[in-house]
């Protein structure tokens, strides 16, 4: 019997309470490796809370969240220590260091700093970010910075909150190309959240819709349907080619 593929995240009976109200209540959620997931929901639906928990930035009130079949490690104070191969674009806004963008990138990427500067900060509207303190830049700028660092980091799991909210159409297309390339060439598992599926439905394989902390439907994205259609078309072409070859062989025998 073939061995079942291990899950990246396995969520069971997940409950997250904020004061007297419930922010998240999920019975079960399985995240498979090498897949692009889209989490869709309005403000207050629980999508950011879910990503915060998966990233290790928040702790669940009850239930279990397993990464590679194990819970996240904690230090002696009980603070979560998420693995290095999980990258969360929103972590910059949650834990913004008191340093300039350039020094932060130098610390994180070392000699690759110059490559990143030339690639993203030489021209355009983000050029002035290079020497600014990260505590002084806007939420939109932090969102953009988190996206480019994710693309340079090549993580095993990439978590993206508020995808496309701060982007114009060109930026969204550029990041979409980078994200899909990471997934196809590196097998990166990607989980994005957005208030609407208008963008992510085109490249996410699975769409999970949240409402008031609950999953109310799960749908296949256009990407999965397109890939499935391509596979079916290929099978049909192969089948037709085989039939044609068999027909020609039969005619030659006659």
N, C-alpha and C positions, 0 to 999 in steps of 0.2 A: 504494500500500500504506500502511495506517495505521501511524503511528509507534508503537512500543512504549512503554508508560509506564515512565518511569525508576524504578529501585528507590531506596528510602531507604537501606537497608543491603544490601550484598552480601557474603556471607561464603564464603570458599573455603579448604578445608584448614586450618581454624583449630585450632591446638594451643596449650594453656596448661598449662605444667608448674609444679607447686609442689614444689620440692626434687626428690626422686626419683620422685614420682608424677605422673600425668597427671590434671589437673582437668577438662580439656575437650578433646574431639577431634571436631570437626564437619567433615564433608566439604563440605557445601554448605548454605547457608541464605539465602533471599531474603526480605526484608521489603519489602512493597509500601506505598506511601503511602496515608494515609487509612484504614488498617485497624487493628482492635484484635486484638492477639495475646496469647495466654496461654501462659506457659512454666511447665510443671508438673513437679515432681519433689521427691523426698525430700531431706533433708539430705545434702549430699555429691554431689548429682546434677549440679552444675555450673551451675545456673540463676543464682545470684548472680554467679558468675565471668563468665558470658556478659553479664549486664547491666553489670557493671563495665567490661568491654571495650568494649561498645557505647557506654557513657557517656564513655569516655576516661579512666576512673580507673585502669585497668590496661592494660598492653600485652601483646599476644599473644606467645607464645614463637616461633611460626612461623605461616605462612599470611597471608591478606590479609583485612582488614576495610575495606570502602569505604563512605563516606557520600556520597551524591550523586555516585557514580562516582569519588570521590577518597579517599585515606587522610587521616586527621586530620593537621593540621599539628603540628609539634613546635618547641620553642624550641632555642636553641643547646646546651642541656644534654640535649636529647633528650626532654624532658618534653612530654607530649601537651597540645595546646591545643584542647579540643573547642569546637565552634561554640556561640554564644549561644542558638541556637534549639533546642538539645537540653537538656531538663531531667531530672535524675535525683533522685528523692526521697531516695535513700540518701546523696547527696553530703553532706548536712548531718552525718550521723553519721560519714562518712569524713573530712571536713574541717571539723569544728565550729569556728567562729570564737570567739575569746575576747571575746565581747561579749554584751550582753543581747539578748533576743528583739526588743524594741522598736527598739533601735538598728540591729540587723541588717536588720529590715524597712524602717526609714527609709532606710538606705543603698541597699537593693535597689529600693524602690518609690517613694521620694520622697514627693510629696504624697498619694499613695494610702495612706500609712501609717494615717491616721485612719479611712479607710473599712474597712481590714482589721481594725483594732482594734475598731471598732463591730460588725463582722460576725461576728468569731470570739472575741473576748477580753472582751467586756463581761459575759457571764454564763456560768454553767456551770463545770465542773471545770477548764477550761483558762484561766480568768481570771487565776490566780496566775502563769501563765507569762510574762506580758507584761514584767515587770521582772526576771526571773531570768536569770542567766548561762547561755548555751547549753551550756557545758561541764558544768553541774550538773543538766541535765534527763535523764530516762531515755530508753532506746531507743524505748519506745512513744510518748513525747511528741515525740521527734524525728521519728518516723515520721508522726505526725499533722501536725506542723508542715510537713514536706516535702510532704504531700498538699495542704494548704490553699494553700501557696505555689505549687504547680504549677497549681492551679485559677485562681489570680489572675494567673499569669504568661502564660498562653496560649501555650505553646511550640509549635513545629512538631512536635517529637517528645517524647513523655513516657514516661519509663522508671520503672516502679514495682516495687520489690523487696518481697517479703513482703506482698503485698496481702492485706488483711483479717486478718492474724495478730493485730494489736493492737486490732481494732475489735469493738465489740458489734454486734448486728444492725442497730440504727438507724443507727449511723455508717457501716456498710458500705452500706446502702441509699442514704444521703445522698451518699456519695462515688461510688457507682455511677451515680447520676443525673447528677452533675456531669461524670463522665468520659464517659458516653455523649453528653451534650449537647455537650461539647468536640469529640468526634469527628464528630457529625452536623452541627453548625453551622459549625465551623471547619476540619474536615477533618484534625484532629490525628491523627497516627500514634501509637498507644499500645501499649506492650509491658509486660505485667505478669507477675510471677512469683509463684507460690504453691505451697505443699506439696501442695495438693489442688485439684481443679477444681470443687469444690462451689459456689463463688461465681462464678468467672470464666467458667464454661461458659455462663452465662446471657446474657452480653453480649459475649464475645470471638467474633470470626468464625473464628479459627484457633487451635487448641490444639496446642502442641508439647510432647511428653512427653520428658523427659530421664531418663537412668539411667546413672550412673557416667560422666558426661561425653559420652554419645552420645545422639543422637536415636533413640528406639526406635519412635515412631509419631507421626503427625500426623493430627488429626481436625478436622472442622468443628464449631464451637460451635453451641449452640442458636440463637444470634442469627442466624447465616448460614442455618441451616435454616428458621428462622421467616421471614426476609426472602425466601428463595427460595420458600417456600410462599405468601407474600403476593403475590409477583410472578406465580406460576402461577395463583393464584386470580383476580387481576386480568385476566390473559390469558384465562382461561376465561370470566369474566364478559363481557369484551369480545367474545369469540368467540360466546357465546350471544346477546348483544344484537344482534350483526350478523346472526346466523342468524334471529332473531326479526323484525328489520326487513326482511330479504330475503323472509321468508315472507309478511309482511303486504303487501309490494309485489307479490308474485306473486299473492296472493289478489285484490288490487284490480284487477290487469290482467285477471284472469279474469272 
